[in-house]
Amino acid sequence: MLDHVSIQCRDLATSAAFYDRVLATIGGERIMDFGEVIGYGVPPMPDFWLGPQRTGDGFRESHIAFSAPDRATVRAFFDAAVGAGAEVLHEPRVWPEYHPNYFGAFVRDPDGNNVEAVCHTPE
C-alpha cells in the first residue's frame, strides 16, 4: 500500500550508516544518494528515504516496519541494529495479539524512531 516513506534525521551520516547496515539484512540497499537525500530499497526504485531535519523544533517519533521474508531475517535485522548501537525496544518474538504468525523485533534508530522488522509467516 505504501509507495515510499521519508524521515528527517538529525545526523544524516549516522542514520545512513545505521540503515546501510540494517536494511542489508532484509535485502535493501542504498539506491540513490543525492548528498542530502538518500534513497533505499530493492532495485530499481527506492521506497525509504532519509533527509536532514528541516521542519519542526521538536522530535516526533515515527514507526517504520520493514517486511522480512522469514524469522531468521528478522533476527539478522535485530542483530545488525544492536551491533550498530540501536536501543532495544523488543527482542524478536511472536506477537499473538496482532496475529498468530506475527514475528517482529523493534529497535530505536539513531534519531529515536521505532524501527521494526516483521515476518507474517510461520517458522
C-alpha positions in Angstrom: 0.0 0.0 0.0 2.9 2.4 0.6 4.8 3.9 -2.3 7.6 5.4 -0.1 8.4 6.8 3.3 10.8 9.6 4.1 12.1 10.6 7.5 14.1 13.5 8.7 17.4 12.9 10.6 19.4 15.0 13.0 22.7 13.5 11.7 22.3 12.2 8.2 25.6 10.4 8.1 25.0 8.5 11.3 21.5 7.5 10.2 22.7 6.4 6.8 25.4 4.2 8.3 22.7 2.6 10.6 20.3 2.0 7.7 23.1 0.8 5.3 23.8 -2.0 7.9 20.3 -3.0 9.0 18.5 -2.8 5.6 21.1 -5.0 4.0 19.8 -7.9 6.2 16.4 -7.7 4.6 17.7 -7.2 1.0 17.6 -3.4 0.9 20.4 -1.2 -0.3 21.2 2.4 -0.9 19.9 3.0 -4.4 20.1 6.8 -4.7 22.3 9.3 -2.9 21.9 13.0 -3.7 24.1 14.1 -0.8 21.4 15.5 1.5 18.8 12.9 0.5 19.4 9.1 0.4 17.0 6.5 -1.0 16.9 2.8 0.0 15.0 -0.1 -1.3 15.2 -3.1 -3.6 16.4 -2.0 -7.1 15.4 -0.4 -9.2 13.3 2.1 -7.1 13.9 3.4 -3.6 10.9 3.3 -1.2 12.6 4.5 2.0 14.2 7.9 2.2 16.4 9.8 4.6 17.0 13.5 4.7 18.2 16.2 7.1 15.8 17.6 9.7 14.4 20.8 8.2 11.0 21.2 9.9 9.8 21.4 13.4 11.5 22.3 16.6 11.0 19.0 18.5 11.0 15.3 17.8 8.0 13.3 16.8 8.6 9.6 16.8 7.8 7.6 13.7 7.2 3.9 13.5 8.5 2.1 10.4 8.0 -1.6 9.9 10.2 -3.3 7.3 9.0 -6.6 5.8 11.2 -9.6 6.2 10.8 -12.9 4.3 11.3 -15.1 7.3 12.0 -15.1 11.0 15.8 -15.7 10.6 15.9 -12.4 8.7 14.0 -10.6 11.5 16.7 -11.9 13.9 19.5 -10.8 11.5 18.0 -7.3 11.2 17.8 -7.1 15.0 21.4 -8.3 15.5 22.6 -5.8 12.9 20.7 -3.0 14.6 22.0 -3.9 18.1 25.5 -4.2 16.6 25.1 -0.7 15.2 24.3 0.6 18.7 20.5 0.7 18.5 18.4 0.8 21.7 16.4 -2.5 22.0 12.7 -1.9 22.3 11.5 -5.5 21.9 13.6 -8.5 21.1 12.5 -10.8 18.3 9.4 -12.7 19.2 5.9 -13.8 18.2 3.2 -11.1 18.9 0.0 -13.2 19.1 -2.1 -10.1 20.0 -1.5 -9.0 16.3 -2.0 -12.4 14.8 -0.6 -15.9 15.4 2.3 -15.7 13.0 3.4 -12.0 13.6 7.1 -12.2 14.4 8.8 -8.9 14.9 11.7 -7.1 16.6 11.7 -3.4 17.5 14.7 -1.0 18.0 15.3 2.7 18.0 17.3 4.2 15.2 19.8 7.0 15.7 17.1 9.6 15.7 14.8 7.8 18.2 12.3 6.3 15.7 10.7 3.0 16.4 12.0 0.7 13.7 10.8 -2.9 13.2 11.4 -5.9 11.1 8.4 -8.2 10.8 7.6 -11.5 9.2 4.0 -12.7 8.9 4.6 -16.4 8.1 5.2 -19.4 10.4 8.6 -20.7 11.1 
